[in-house]
């Protein structure tokens, strides 16, 4: 995120498009990370429990990012 911008009345200016674009990039990174982690787990022969734990943590992170994106859309209205 860039530096905080303020209008002439002292109100914070938020560029929703840039913010959403940043969050979408994070979601894309999380999807790529999940795919890579699954491939790596398969190659390394990790136990199913370890693989599920890694996937669960990553999915939780993705859900938080998606919730932030959803909240951002709501703030826009």
Secondary structure, 3 states (H helix, E strand, C coil): CCCCEECCCCCEECCHHHHHHHHHHHHHHHHHHHHHHHHHHHHHCCCHHHHHHHHHHHHHHHHHHHHHHHHHHHHHC
